[in-house]
Amino acid sequence: MKWKVGTATITKIVEIEGAGGTKFILPQASPDVVREMGWLIPRYATADGRLRMAIQSYVIEAGKRRIVVDTCLGNDKQGRHIPIWNNLNTPYLFKLTEAGFAPETIDTVVCTHLHVDHVGWNTRLVNGRWVPTFPNAKYLFGKTEYDFWSNQEVSKEQQLVFADSVKPVVDAGQAELIANERQISEEISTFPTPGHSPGHLSIRIRSDGEEAVLLGDVAHHPVQFEHLDWSSTFDSDAKASARMREELFGKLAGTKVRIFGGHFDPGYAVSEGRAFRLYETPGK
C-alpha cells in the first residue's frame, strides 16, 4: 500500500499481520470491550472483537531519498520471548525488492526505538555473522535510546536484540546516534515522544503543504486513541506513555495530518469528548 504526502510517498512493507488476542500487549482490550467500539470495525478490529495488527516497515521516498522506518523482526533471530518470533523465515526482503526497494538502494534507516520488532532487519545472517541488511544506508538511532539499552541492566532478550540487530551496525561504521530532534532532509524530521521507551522518536513529514506523522509505538493500536490510559505491557513508563498520547493526539485532532501507526494503517485523529478516534478520512 502507498500513500502520498505532498510530493513524498510512503509505502508499507508488512512482515507479519493478523488478528487475535492481545493479552501480552494490551490486556485491557478484551473482545467484549472492543466490540462496543464500533468505529474500530472492520478497519482496525474484527466483528468478534479481535484487534488487527501488523509488524511492518514504512519506506519514505522524498526527493532522491529512500528511507526505511523500523525494520520489523528479521529472519534467523533467536532468544525472543514470543516463540513464533524465533527463527523466522519470512519473504520480507523479497517484498521490499518487489515493491521497488532493493536493500542496496536504501540510503537511510531510522529506528523509532530499539525494541525487538523494530530493529530485526537491521541485520541479516551471512556465513554465520550478522551484517547490515542495507549496505549503503546510514542507520539513525536516537542517542537517548541507544545509551539506555547499551548501558542499562536489561532483560536477556533485549541484550540479544542489541547484540544481533544493533551492535553489528555500529561495528560496521554505519550507525549515527542522533539527537531527539533531527532534520533528516528538507521534508523529514524526528521529534521526541518518550514513554513507550526512554528515547522513543516519531517522524514528521512536511511536503508541498501536506503533513504526516509516523508514530512508531506511541500507540500500538487505535483502541488507545479512545482509551488513552491503556498503556502497552511493553511501555517503559506507562504514565508517561499515556500523557504522550493525550498531548500528541490533542495537537493532531481535527487537523489534516495523516497519522501512521507502527502496527496499524493510517488515519486522521478526531476529538470525541475527552478522548479521540482514528478515521480513514479527515472529520470521519
C-alpha positions in Angstrom: 0.0 0.0 0.0 1.2 3.5 -0.8 0.1 7.0 0.3 1.1 10.4 -0.9 2.1 13.3 1.4 2.7 16.2 -0.9 5.5 15.1 -3.2 6.6 12.4 -0.8 5.4 8.8 -1.0 5.0 6.3 1.9 5.0 2.6 1.2 4.1 -0.1 3.7 6.0 -3.3 3.8 4.4 -6.0 6.0 6.4 -8.8 7.6 3.6 -10.4 9.7 -0.1 -9.4 10.2 -3.2 -10.9 11.7 -6.0 -10.5 14.2 -6.1 -12.2 17.6 -5.7 -12.0 21.3 -3.7 -9.1 22.7 -3.2 -10.2 26.3 0.6 -9.7 26.0 0.3 -6.2 24.5 -3.0 -4.6 25.5 -4.6 -6.8 28.1 -7.4 -4.2 28.7 -8.7 -4.7 25.1 -10.9 -7.7 25.7 -13.1 -8.7 22.8 -16.2 -7.7 24.7 -14.9 -4.2 25.2 -13.6 -3.9 21.6 -17.0 -4.9 20.1 -18.6 -1.9 21.9 -16.2 0.4 20.0 -18.0 0.1 16.6 -15.7 2.7 14.9 -12.9 0.2 15.0 -14.7 -2.4 12.9 -13.8 -3.6 10.3 -10.7 -1.5 9.6 -9.0 -2.0 12.9 -10.8 -4.9 14.5 -12.8 -7.9 13.5 -16.6 -8.2 14.2 -15.8 -10.5 17.1 -13.6 -8.0 18.8 -10.1 -9.1 17.8 -7.6 -6.4 17.1 -6.0 -6.2 13.7 -2.3 -5.5 14.0 0.9 -5.9 11.8 4.6 -5.9 12.2 5.7 -3.6 9.3 8.1 -1.1 7.9 7.4 2.1 6.1 9.6 3.3 3.2 9.6 7.1 2.6 10.6 8.5 -0.8 11.2 12.2 -0.7 13.3 13.7 -3.5 16.2 11.4 -4.0 16.0 10.0 -0.5 14.8 6.4 0.3 14.3 6.0 4.0 13.2 2.8 5.8 11.4 3.4 9.1 11.7 0.5 11.5 12.8 -2.9 10.4 10.4 -5.5 12.0 11.7 -8.8 13.5 14.1 -10.2 11.0 14.9 -13.8 9.9 17.0 -16.3 11.9 16.9 -14.4 15.1 16.8 -16.4 18.4 16.1 -15.8 22.1 12.9 -13.9 21.5 10.4 -14.3 24.3 7.5 -14.9 21.9 8.1 -18.3 20.5 6.8 -17.7 16.9 9.3 -14.8 16.6 12.3 -17.1 16.7 14.0 -18.5 13.6 11.6 -16.7 11.2 11.9 -17.2 7.5 9.7 -14.6 6.0 9.8 -13.1 2.5 10.3 -9.5 3.9 13.3 -8.7 1.6 11.5 -10.2 -1.4 8.5 -8.0 -0.7 10.8 -5.0 -0.2 12.6 -5.6 -3.5 9.3 -6.4 -5.4 8.0 -3.0 -4.2 11.0 -1.4 -5.9 13.3 -1.0 -2.9 16.2 -3.4 -3.2 18.3 -3.2 0.0 21.2 -1.6 -1.7 19.1 1.3 -2.9 18.1 2.4 0.6 20.2 5.4 1.8 18.8 5.8 5.4 17.3 3.6 8.1 15.5 5.2 11.1 14.6 3.2 14.1 11.9 4.9 16.2 13.2 2.9 19.1 15.3 -0.3 19.7 12.7 -2.9 20.6 12.8 -6.3 19.1 10.1 -5.8 16.4 11.6 -2.5 15.2 15.2 -3.5 14.6 15.3 -7.1 13.3 16.0 -6.5 9.7 18.8 -4.0 10.6 20.9 -7.1 10.0 20.8 -10.4 8.3 22.8 -13.6 8.8 25.6 -14.2 6.3 28.1 -17.1 6.8 27.3 -17.2 10.5 27.7 -13.4 11.0 25.2 -10.6 11.4 25.8 -7.9 8.8 23.9 -4.8 7.9 21.0 -5.6 5.6 21.2 -2.2 3.9 24.8 -1.9 2.8 24.7 1.7 1.6 22.5 3.1 4.3 23.2 5.2 7.3 21.3 3.9 10.3 19.9 6.6 12.6 19.5 5.6 16.3 18.3 8.1 18.9 21.2 8.7 21.3 19.0 8.7 24.4 17.5 5.3 23.3 20.9 3.8 22.4 22.6 4.9 25.6 19.8 3.4 27.7 19.9 0.0 26.1 23.6 -0.2 25.9 24.3 0.9 29.5 21.4 -0.5 31.5 20.9 -3.9 33.0 18.2 -5.1 30.7 16.4 -8.3 30.0 18.3 -11.2 28.4 16.1 -10.8 25.4 16.9 -7.2 24.9 20.6 -7.9 25.3 20.3 -10.4 22.5 18.4 -7.9 20.4 21.1 -5.3 20.9 23.8 -7.9 20.1 22.4 -9.2 16.9 20.4 -6.2 15.5 22.1 -3.0 16.7 25.8 -3.6 17.6 26.7 -5.1 14.3 25.6 -1.9 12.6 27.7 0.1 14.9 30.7 -2.1 14.4 30.3 -1.8 10.6 30.5 2.0 10.9 27.0 2.6 9.5 25.3 3.9 12.7 24.8 7.5 13.6 23.5 8.5 17.1 21.1 11.4 16.7 19.5 14.0 18.9 15.8 13.6 19.7 15.1 16.4 17.2 16.9 15.9 13.9 16.2 17.3 10.4 16.9 14.3 8.2 16.1 16.0 4.9 14.2 19.1 3.9 10.9 17.3 4.3 11.6 14.8 7.1 12.4 15.3 10.7 12.3 13.4 14.0 10.8 14.6 17.3 10.8 13.1 20.8 7.9 11.0 22.0 9.2 9.2 25.1 7.1 6.9 27.2 7.0 3.6 25.3 10.7 3.7 25.6 13.1 6.2 27.1 14.3 7.7 23.9 11.4 6.9 21.6 11.2 9.1 18.4 8.4 9.8 16.0 8.8 11.2 12.5 7.2 14.2 10.8 6.9 14.6 7.0 6.0 18.0 5.6 5.8 18.3 1.9 4.1 20.6 -0.5 1.7 21.9 2.1 0.7 18.4 3.4 1.8 16.7 6.6 2.1 13.2 8.1 3.3 11.8 11.4 4.8 8.3 11.8 4.0 7.4 15.4 6.2 4.4 16.0 4.8 2.9 19.2 3.2 6.0 20.8 0.1 3.8 20.3 0.2 0.1 19.4 -3.4 0.2 18.2 -6.2 2.8 17.5 -8.1 1.5 20.6 -5.6 3.6 22.5 -7.0 6.8 20.9 -10.2 6.2 22.8 -8.6 4.8 25.9 -5.5 7.0 26.3 -4.7 5.3 29.6 -4.4 1.8 28.1 -0.7 1.5 28.0 1.1 -1.4 26.5 2.7 -4.1 28.7 5.9 -3.2 26.9 5.9 0.5 27.8 8.9 1.5 29.9 6.8 4.2 31.6 3.1 3.6 31.4 2.0 7.0 32.8 4.4 8.9 30.5 3.1 6.9 27.6 -0.5 7.9 28.3 0.5 11.5 28.8 2.3 11.5 25.4 -0.8 10.1 23.7 -3.0 12.8 25.2 -0.6 15.6 24.3 0.2 14.4 20.8 -3.3 13.4 19.8 -4.6 16.6 21.2 -2.4 18.5 18.8 -3.3 16.3 15.8 -7.0 16.0 16.3 -9.1 17.9 13.8 -6.2 18.6 11.5 -5.4 17.1 8.1 -2.2 15.5 9.4 -2.3 11.8 8.4 -1.2 9.6 11.3 0.7 6.3 10.6 0.9 3.8 13.4 3.8 1.4 13.8 1.4 -1.5 13.8 -1.7 -0.2 12.1 -2.9 1.6 9.0 -3.1 5.4 8.8 -5.9 7.7 9.6 -6.9 11.1 11.0 -7.5 11.9 14.6 -10.9 13.3 15.7 -11.8 14.5 19.1 -14.6 12.6 20.9 -15.2 14.2 24.3 -12.0 13.9 26.3 -10.6 11.2 24.0 -10.1 10.6 20.3 -10.8 8.3 17.4 -8.9 7.5 14.3 -10.8 7.6 10.9 -9.7 6.8 7.4 -10.6 10.3 6.2 -10.5 13.7 7.9 -13.5 14.5 10.0 -14.9 10.9 9.9 
